[in-house]
Amino acid sequence: HERGFWVEIVTLVVPGFNDSDEELREIARFLVSVSPDIPWHVTAFHQDYKMTAPDDTGVSTLLRAAAIGAAEGLRFVYAGNLPGQVDRWENTWCPGCSGLLIERQGFRVLQNRLARGTCPDCGRAIPGFWDAPALPTSGPSAARPGPPA
């Protein structure tokens, strides 16, 4: 992280394996010790493919994990794999003024209010890479030009 690499951490929260308050708090504290600006994604376990036990991660467990991360000082905490069920934890909020910066539902961005990497309400710089070239939102891309004419 200190070498200039952008780092985001994803923790698959598995019931009975790593979902205790103590373990989640330990993970969050470690991340804060590196940087409170590291985004932490706590994601729900689903009984998919070959792992059919334990039960799926419940909404309340995921919300608890996200709240622990925020309480420990992480500025950007997200809850995932339960689109539309985790309230504010799908969105990006300004750590300065608490204004909504990026509104999401699942993998869809509904609104992006960032202005050149800063909060439009208070002007605080938001960590991340914001100068990347924009990707097309519709139509054929250079990578996939579409069917021949």
Biotite code that builds the C-alpha atoms (Angstrom):
import biotite.structure as struc

atoms = struc.array([
    struc.Atom([0.000, 0.000, 0.000], chain_id="A", res_id=1, res_name="HIS", atom_name="CA", element="C"),
    struc.Atom([2.732, 2.481, 0.926], chain_id="A", res_id=2, res_name="GLU", atom_name="CA", element="C"),
    struc.Atom([4.448, 1.768, -2.419], chain_id="A", res_id=3, res_name="ARG", atom_name="CA", element="C"),
    struc.Atom([1.606, 3.353, -4.330], chain_id="A", res_id=4, res_name="GLY", atom_name="CA", element="C"),
    struc.Atom([-0.399, 0.275, -5.209], chain_id="A", res_id=5, res_name="PHE", atom_name="CA", element="C"),
    struc.Atom([-4.151, 0.548, -4.864], chain_id="A", res_id=6, res_name="TRP", atom_name="CA", element="C"),
    struc.Atom([-5.341, -2.173, -2.495], chain_id="A", res_id=7, res_name="VAL", atom_name="CA", element="C"),
    struc.Atom([-8.862, -3.325, -1.696], chain_id="A", res_id=8, res_name="GLU", atom_name="CA", element="C"),
    struc.Atom([-9.564, -6.265, 0.592], chain_id="A", res_id=9, res_name="ILE", atom_name="CA", element="C"),
    struc.Atom([-12.405, -8.758, 0.206], chain_id="A", res_id=10, res_name="VAL", atom_name="CA", element="C"),
    struc.Atom([-13.369, -11.012, 3.107], chain_id="A", res_id=11, res_name="THR", atom_name="CA", element="C"),
    struc.Atom([-15.823, -13.812, 2.438], chain_id="A", res_id=12, res_name="LEU", atom_name="CA", element="C"),
    struc.Atom([-17.763, -14.021, 5.710], chain_id="A", res_id=13, res_name="VAL", atom_name="CA", element="C"),
    struc.Atom([-18.516, -17.698, 6.345], chain_id="A", res_id=14, res_name="VAL", atom_name="CA", element="C"),
    struc.Atom([-20.868, -18.608, 9.229], chain_id="A", res_id=15, res_name="PRO", atom_name="CA", element="C"),
    struc.Atom([-19.057, -20.488, 11.982], chain_id="A", res_id=16, res_name="GLY", atom_name="CA", element="C"),
    struc.Atom([-15.682, -19.985, 10.314], chain_id="A", res_id=17, res_name="PHE", atom_name="CA", element="C"),
    struc.Atom([-14.765, -16.286, 10.436], chain_id="A", res_id=18, res_name="ASN", atom_name="CA", element="C"),
    struc.Atom([-17.931, -14.439, 11.464], chain_id="A", res_id=19, res_name="ASP", atom_name="CA", element="C"),
    struc.Atom([-17.238, -13.785, 15.152], chain_id="A", res_id=20, res_name="SER", atom_name="CA", element="C"),
    struc.Atom([-17.053, -10.186, 16.346], chain_id="A", res_id=21, res_name="ASP", atom_name="CA", element="C"),
    struc.Atom([-13.523, -10.852, 17.577], chain_id="A", res_id=22, res_name="GLU", atom_name="CA", element="C"),
    struc.Atom([-12.222, -12.131, 14.239], chain_id="A", res_id=23, res_name="GLU", atom_name="CA", element="C"),
    struc.Atom([-13.937, -9.411, 12.202], chain_id="A", res_id=24, res_name="LEU", atom_name="CA", element="C"),
    struc.Atom([-12.615, -6.745, 14.579], chain_id="A", res_id=25, res_name="ARG", atom_name="CA", element="C"),
    struc.Atom([-9.101, -8.202, 14.298], chain_id="A", res_id=26, res_name="GLU", atom_name="CA", element="C"),
    struc.Atom([-9.239, -8.023, 10.491], chain_id="A", res_id=27, res_name="ILE", atom_name="CA", element="C"),
    struc.Atom([-10.544, -4.446, 10.563], chain_id="A", res_id=28, res_name="ALA", atom_name="CA", element="C"),
    struc.Atom([-7.908, -3.317, 13.075], chain_id="A", res_id=29, res_name="ARG", atom_name="CA", element="C"),
    struc.Atom([-5.142, -4.782, 10.953], chain_id="A", res_id=30, res_name="PHE", atom_name="CA", element="C"),
    struc.Atom([-6.425, -2.975, 7.862], chain_id="A", res_id=31, res_name="LEU", atom_name="CA", element="C"),
    struc.Atom([-6.667, 0.326, 9.775], chain_id="A", res_id=32, res_name="VAL", atom_name="CA", element="C"),
    struc.Atom([-3.057, -0.169, 10.926], chain_id="A", res_id=33, res_name="SER", atom_name="CA", element="C"),
    struc.Atom([-2.024, -0.213, 7.257], chain_id="A", res_id=34, res_name="VAL", atom_name="CA", element="C"),
    struc.Atom([-4.410, 2.576, 6.186], chain_id="A", res_id=35, res_name="SER", atom_name="CA", element="C"),
    struc.Atom([-7.963, 3.543, 7.176], chain_id="A", res_id=36, res_name="PRO", atom_name="CA", element="C"),
    struc.Atom([-8.524, 4.342, 3.482], chain_id="A", res_id=37, res_name="ASP", atom_name="CA", element="C"),
    struc.Atom([-8.238, 0.707, 2.344], chain_id="A", res_id=38, res_name="ILE", atom_name="CA", element="C"),
    struc.Atom([-11.696, -0.323, 1.107], chain_id="A", res_id=39, res_name="PRO", atom_name="CA", element="C"),
    struc.Atom([-12.941, -3.450, 2.881], chain_id="A", res_id=40, res_name="TRP", atom_name="CA", element="C"),
    struc.Atom([-15.568, -5.562, 1.149], chain_id="A", res_id=41, res_name="HIS", atom_name="CA", element="C"),
    struc.Atom([-17.304, -8.045, 3.434], chain_id="A", res_id=42, res_name="VAL", atom_name="CA", element="C"),
    struc.Atom([-19.159, -10.501, 1.241], chain_id="A", res_id=43, res_name="THR", atom_name="CA", element="C"),
    struc.Atom([-21.783, -13.110, 1.948], chain_id="A", res_id=44, res_name="ALA", atom_name="CA", element="C"),
    struc.Atom([-21.022, -16.786, 1.571], chain_id="A", res_id=45, res_name="PHE", atom_name="CA", element="C"),
    struc.Atom([-23.474, -18.732, -0.629], chain_id="A", res_id=46, res_name="HIS", atom_name="CA", element="C"),
    struc.Atom([-23.798, -22.499, -0.837], chain_id="A", res_id=47, res_name="GLN", atom_name="CA", element="C"),
    struc.Atom([-22.591, -22.713, -4.402], chain_id="A", res_id=48, res_name="ASP", atom_name="CA", element="C"),
    struc.Atom([-20.607, -25.157, -6.478], chain_id="A", res_id=49, res_name="TYR", atom_name="CA", element="C"),
    struc.Atom([-18.997, -27.804, -4.221], chain_id="A", res_id=50, res_name="LYS", atom_name="CA", element="C"),
    struc.Atom([-19.214, -26.115, -0.821], chain_id="A", res_id=51, res_name="MET", atom_name="CA", element="C"),
    struc.Atom([-22.733, -26.821, 0.404], chain_id="A", res_id=52, res_name="THR", atom_name="CA", element="C"),
    struc.Atom([-22.164, -26.214, 4.117], chain_id="A", res_id=53, res_name="ALA", atom_name="CA", element="C"),
    struc.Atom([-22.437, -24.161, 6.260], chain_id="A", res_id=54, res_name="PRO", atom_name="CA", element="C"),
    struc.Atom([-25.584, -22.098, 5.721], chain_id="A", res_id=55, res_name="ASP", atom_name="CA", element="C"),
    struc.Atom([-25.488, -18.921, 3.644], chain_id="A", res_id=56, res_name="ASP", atom_name="CA", element="C"),
    struc.Atom([-24.340, -15.754, 5.388], chain_id="A", res_id=57, res_name="THR", atom_name="CA", element="C"),
    struc.Atom([-27.363, -13.856, 6.660], chain_id="A", res_id=58, res_name="GLY", atom_name="CA", element="C"),
    struc.Atom([-28.026, -10.179, 6.082], chain_id="A", res_id=59, res_name="VAL", atom_name="CA", element="C"),
    struc.Atom([-27.693, -9.383, 9.790], chain_id="A", res_id=60, res_name="SER", atom_name="CA", element="C"),
    struc.Atom([-24.252, -11.014, 9.934], chain_id="A", res_id=61, res_name="THR", atom_name="CA", element="C"),
    struc.Atom([-23.044, -9.027, 6.946], chain_id="A", res_id=62, res_name="LEU", atom_name="CA", element="C"),
    struc.Atom([-24.419, -5.774, 8.358], chain_id="A", res_id=63, res_name="LEU", atom_name="CA", element="C"),
    struc.Atom([-22.701, -6.534, 11.680], chain_id="A", res_id=64, res_name="ARG", atom_name="CA", element="C"),
    struc.Atom([-19.384, -7.158, 9.889], chain_id="A", res_id=65, res_name="ALA", atom_name="CA", element="C"),
    struc.Atom([-19.660, -3.866, 7.991], chain_id="A", res_id=66, res_name="ALA", atom_name="CA", element="C"),
    struc.Atom([-20.549, -1.956, 11.163], chain_id="A", res_id=67, res_name="ALA", atom_name="CA", element="C"),
    struc.Atom([-17.532, -3.445, 12.952], chain_id="A", res_id=68, res_name="ILE", atom_name="CA", element="C"),
    struc.Atom([-15.239, -2.295, 10.140], chain_id="A", res_id=69, res_name="GLY", atom_name="CA", element="C"),
    struc.Atom([-16.596, 1.242, 10.305], chain_id="A", res_id=70, res_name="ALA", atom_name="CA", element="C"),
    struc.Atom([-16.450, 1.309, 14.123], chain_id="A", res_id=71, res_name="ALA", atom_name="CA", element="C"),
    struc.Atom([-12.784, 0.294, 13.995], chain_id="A", res_id=72, res_name="GLU", atom_name="CA", element="C"),
    struc.Atom([-12.012, 3.265, 11.756], chain_id="A", res_id=73, res_name="GLY", atom_name="CA", element="C"),
    struc.Atom([-12.186, 2.010, 8.177], chain_id="A", res_id=74, res_name="LEU", atom_name="CA", element="C"),
    struc.Atom([-13.534, 4.822, 6.001], chain_id="A", res_id=75, res_name="ARG", atom_name="CA", element="C"),
    struc.Atom([-14.747, 2.725, 3.068], chain_id="A", res_id=76, res_name="PHE", atom_name="CA", element="C"),
    struc.Atom([-16.614, -0.451, 4.024], chain_id="A", res_id=77, res_name="VAL", atom_name="CA", element="C"),
    struc.Atom([-18.908, -2.325, 1.662], chain_id="A", res_id=78, res_name="TYR", atom_name="CA", element="C"),
    struc.Atom([-21.212, -5.326, 2.092], chain_id="A", res_id=79, res_name="ALA", atom_name="CA", element="C"),
    struc.Atom([-21.687, -7.535, -0.934], chain_id="A", res_id=80, res_name="GLY", atom_name="CA", element="C"),
    struc.Atom([-23.278, -10.626, -2.447], chain_id="A", res_id=81, res_name="ASN", atom_name="CA", element="C"),
    struc.Atom([-26.694, -9.546, -1.137], chain_id="A", res_id=82, res_name="LEU", atom_name="CA", element="C"),
    struc.Atom([-27.696, -6.787, -3.587], chain_id="A", res_id=83, res_name="PRO", atom_name="CA", element="C"),
    struc.Atom([-30.429, -4.477, -2.402], chain_id="A", res_id=84, res_name="GLY", atom_name="CA", element="C"),
    struc.Atom([-30.405, -5.970, 1.112], chain_id="A", res_id=85, res_name="GLN", atom_name="CA", element="C"),
    struc.Atom([-27.508, -4.176, 2.798], chain_id="A", res_id=86, res_name="VAL", atom_name="CA", element="C"),
    struc.Atom([-28.788, -0.599, 2.800], chain_id="A", res_id=87, res_name="ASP", atom_name="CA", element="C"),
    struc.Atom([-26.055, 2.043, 2.926], chain_id="A", res_id=88, res_name="ARG", atom_name="CA", element="C"),
    struc.Atom([-23.220, -0.500, 2.735], chain_id="A", res_id=89, res_name="TRP", atom_name="CA", element="C"),
    struc.Atom([-23.410, -0.766, -1.074], chain_id="A", res_id=90, res_name="GLU", atom_name="CA", element="C"),
    struc.Atom([-22.573, 2.927, -1.471], chain_id="A", res_id=91, res_name="ASN", atom_name="CA", element="C"),
    struc.Atom([-19.505, 5.134, -1.122], chain_id="A", res_id=92, res_name="THR", atom_name="CA", element="C"),
    struc.Atom([-19.822, 7.953, 1.407], chain_id="A", res_id=93, res_name="TRP", atom_name="CA", element="C"),
    struc.Atom([-17.562, 10.937, 2.024], chain_id="A", res_id=94, res_name="CYS", atom_name="CA", element="C"),
    struc.Atom([-15.613, 10.407, 5.257], chain_id="A", res_id=95, res_name="PRO", atom_name="CA", element="C"),
    struc.Atom([-15.553, 14.187, 5.731], chain_id="A", res_id=96, res_name="GLY", atom_name="CA", element="C"),
    struc.Atom([-19.180, 15.292, 5.406], chain_id="A", res_id=97, res_name="CYS", atom_name="CA", element="C"),
    struc.Atom([-20.984, 11.910, 5.070], chain_id="A", res_id=98, res_name="SER", atom_name="CA", element="C"),
    struc.Atom([-22.373, 12.922, 1.676], chain_id="A", res_id=99, res_name="GLY", atom_name="CA", element="C"),
    struc.Atom([-23.312, 10.233, -0.833], chain_id="A", res_id=100, res_name="LEU", atom_name="CA", element="C"),
    struc.Atom([-20.579, 9.896, -3.469], chain_id="A", res_id=101, res_name="LEU", atom_name="CA", element="C"),
    struc.Atom([-21.376, 6.712, -5.392], chain_id="A", res_id=102, res_name="ILE", atom_name="CA", element="C"),
    struc.Atom([-24.751, 4.995, -5.193], chain_id="A", res_id=103, res_name="GLU", atom_name="CA", element="C"),
    struc.Atom([-24.864, 1.325, -6.166], chain_id="A", res_id=104, res_name="ARG", atom_name="CA", element="C"),
    struc.Atom([-27.203, -1.610, -6.259], chain_id="A", res_id=105, res_name="GLN", atom_name="CA", element="C"),
    struc.Atom([-25.298, -4.838, -6.641], chain_id="A", res_id=106, res_name="GLY", atom_name="CA", element="C"),
    struc.Atom([-22.801, -4.309, -9.458], chain_id="A", res_id=107, res_name="PHE", atom_name="CA", element="C"),
    struc.Atom([-24.749, -1.396, -10.986], chain_id="A", res_id=108, res_name="ARG", atom_name="CA", element="C"),
    struc.Atom([-23.687, 2.188, -10.402], chain_id="A", res_id=109, res_name="VAL", atom_name="CA", element="C"),
    struc.Atom([-26.860, 4.245, -10.089], chain_id="A", res_id=110, res_name="LEU", atom_name="CA", element="C"),
    struc.Atom([-25.148, 7.578, -9.443], chain_id="A", res_id=111, res_name="GLN", atom_name="CA", element="C"),
    struc.Atom([-21.547, 8.816, -9.363], chain_id="A", res_id=112, res_name="ASN", atom_name="CA", element="C"),
    struc.Atom([-21.211, 12.272, -7.807], chain_id="A", res_id=113, res_name="ARG", atom_name="CA", element="C"),
    struc.Atom([-17.406, 12.356, -7.569], chain_id="A", res_id=114, res_name="LEU", atom_name="CA", element="C"),
    struc.Atom([-15.868, 15.396, -9.220], chain_id="A", res_id=115, res_name="ALA", atom_name="CA", element="C"),
    struc.Atom([-12.278, 14.570, -10.234], chain_id="A", res_id=116, res_name="ARG", atom_name="CA", element="C"),
    struc.Atom([-11.816, 12.430, -7.151], chain_id="A", res_id=117, res_name="GLY", atom_name="CA", element="C"),
    struc.Atom([-13.272, 14.936, -4.698], chain_id="A", res_id=118, res_name="THR", atom_name="CA", element="C"),
    struc.Atom([-16.513, 15.198, -2.786], chain_id="A", res_id=119, res_name="CYS", atom_name="CA", element="C"),
    struc.Atom([-18.829, 17.674, -4.546], chain_id="A", res_id=120, res_name="PRO", atom_name="CA", element="C"),
    struc.Atom([-20.245, 18.776, -1.174], chain_id="A", res_id=121, res_name="ASP", atom_name="CA", element="C"),
    struc.Atom([-17.144, 19.477, 0.943], chain_id="A", res_id=122, res_name="CYS", atom_name="CA", element="C"),
    struc.Atom([-14.245, 19.211, -1.527], chain_id="A", res_id=123, res_name="GLY", atom_name="CA", element="C"),
    struc.Atom([-12.440, 16.443, 0.366], chain_id="A", res_id=124, res_name="ARG", atom_name="CA", element="C"),
    struc.Atom([-10.091, 14.351, -1.786], chain_id="A", res_id=125, res_name="ALA", atom_name="CA", element="C"),
    struc.Atom([-11.292, 10.751, -1.947], chain_id="A", res_id=126, res_name="ILE", atom_name="CA", element="C"),
    struc.Atom([-8.514, 8.160, -2.239], chain_id="A", res_id=127, res_name="PRO", atom_name="CA", element="C"),
    struc.Atom([-8.495, 6.061, -5.392], chain_id="A", res_id=128, res_name="GLY", atom_name="CA", element="C"),
    struc.Atom([-7.582, 6.207, -9.064], chain_id="A", res_id=129, res_name="PHE", atom_name="CA", element="C"),
    struc.Atom([-10.016, 8.634, -10.650], chain_id="A", res_id=130, res_name="TRP", atom_name="CA", element="C"),
    struc.Atom([-8.112, 9.712, -13.761], chain_id="A", res_id=131, res_name="ASP", atom_name="CA", element="C"),
    struc.Atom([-8.463, 6.435, -15.649], chain_id="A", res_id=132, res_name="ALA", atom_name="CA", element="C"),
    struc.Atom([-9.984, 6.770, -19.118], chain_id="A", res_id=133, res_name="PRO", atom_name="CA", element="C"),
    struc.Atom([-13.741, 6.361, -19.119], chain_id="A", res_id=134, res_name="ALA", atom_name="CA", element="C"),
    struc.Atom([-15.086, 3.106, -20.482], chain_id="A", res_id=135, res_name="LEU", atom_name="CA", element="C"),
    struc.Atom([-17.944, 3.238, -22.969], chain_id="A", res_id=136, res_name="PRO", atom_name="CA", element="C"),
    struc.Atom([-21.340, 2.660, -21.424], chain_id="A", res_id=137, res_name="THR", atom_name="CA", element="C"),
    struc.Atom([-23.064, 1.508, -24.588], chain_id="A", res_id=138, res_name="SER", atom_name="CA", element="C"),
    struc.Atom([-22.282, 0.510, -28.140], chain_id="A", res_id=139, res_name="GLY", atom_name="CA", element="C"),
    struc.Atom([-19.336, -1.545, -29.420], chain_id="A", res_id=140, res_name="PRO", atom_name="CA", element="C"),
    struc.Atom([-15.979, -1.104, -27.706], chain_id="A", res_id=141, res_name="SER", atom_name="CA", element="C"),
    struc.Atom([-12.507, -1.128, -29.194], chain_id="A", res_id=142, res_name="ALA", atom_name="CA", element="C"),
    struc.Atom([-11.898, -4.495, -27.509], chain_id="A", res_id=143, res_name="ALA", atom_name="CA", element="C"),
    struc.Atom([-14.997, -5.999, -29.142], chain_id="A", res_id=144, res_name="ARG", atom_name="CA", element="C"),
    struc.Atom([-15.817, -4.096, -32.294], chain_id="A", res_id=145, res_name="PRO", atom_name="CA", element="C"),
    struc.Atom([-19.019, -6.015, -32.910], chain_id="A", res_id=146, res_name="GLY", atom_name="CA", element="C"),
    struc.Atom([-20.105, -8.181, -35.811], chain_id="A", res_id=147, res_name="PRO", atom_name="CA", element="C"),
    struc.Atom([-18.631, -7.514, -39.252], chain_id="A", res_id=148, res_name="PRO", atom_name="CA", element="C"),
    struc.Atom([-20.783, -5.386, -41.545], chain_id="A", res_id=149, res_name="ALA", atom_name="CA", element="C"),
])
